[in-house]
Amino acid sequence: MLFGKVSGDCFFLTYWFASIFAYLKDYRAALMVEASEKGRPLVRSLFLEFPTDANSWDEELLKTQFMFGSDFLIAPVIIEGAVTKSVYFPDYDGCSKWVS
């Protein structure tokens, strides 16, 4: 092996994220059409989706959360060893079915 032994976790995580990537193929394609026709980026700041929400303009929030299209709010854990993370959810209809 070129870089040494690879753990089973590495293979599992690669499979997991490749599966998510494949599952979102049609969604990404639709976003690319939207980007070419309307100029909207695939990855967006919250304020592009929620311009009237004052919190979506918060500078600290802009560093830690973003939208993937209009449907996915992404808030990666960026602190090594962290087991919790505070996430801001803008007020919109689709959010209520996922967050209680």
N, C-alpha and C positions, 0 to 999 in steps of 0.2 A: 504494500500500500504506500502511496506517495507521501502522505503526511502522518503516518502512524495509524494506530488502531482507532476505529470509530465505534462509539458505543451504540447500543440499541436505541437509546433515547434520541440520538441524532437521526437515526433512520426513521423512527416514529414521527419526530417533529417535522422532518422533511416531507414525509408522506402526508401528514396532517395539513401542513400549509399548502402543499401542492394540490391537495383535494379541494381546499377552500378556493384557491386560485382558479381551478378548473370549474368549480361550481358557479363562480361569478363571471364566467366567460361572456354570457349574453348581456349581463348588466354592464360590464366594461365596454362591450361593443356599443351599447346604447349610449353610454356616456361619451364615447369617442365621436359618435354621430352628433350628439348635442354640442360637444366642443367644437367640431368643425362648422356646424351651422350657426351656433349662437355665441361662440367664443367663451363658453363657461368651462373652467378647468375641471378635470376629474377630481382632483384633491382641492378642497376649498376651505377657507376660513369660515368659522361659524357665522360671521356677519354677512356673508354672501347668501346664506340660506335664511337667516333670521335678522334682517337689517333693522327691525324695530325693537329688538331685544337688546337693551343697553348692556347686559352682561356679555353678550356675544362679541362686544368690542373691547372687552377687558384684555389688557396687554399680557398679563400672566396666563390667562386662559388661552390666548392665541398661541402660546408657546407649548401648551400641553394637550390640546384637543384640536381635532379638525374633522371635516366631513369628507367622506368618500362618496361623491355624488350627493343626491338629496336624501338618501335612505340610510346611510351608515355613519354614525358618529363614532370616531376613533379616538380613544384616549389611552395611548400606550403607557405602560409602567416603565418609567425611565430611570428609576432609582434602584440600583442593585440591592437585592435583599428585601425590597418592600413587599409586604403582604397585603396592604390595603392601598386604595387610591380614592381620592375625592374626585367626583366627576360632576360637571354641571350639565343638566339636561334642559335645553330650551323648551318652552311650553309649545307643544304642537300635538295635533290629534294622534299621530302615529305612535307617539312616545308612550301613551297611557297603557297600551296593551303589553308593553315590555317592562315597565317600571311601576312598582306599586308604592 
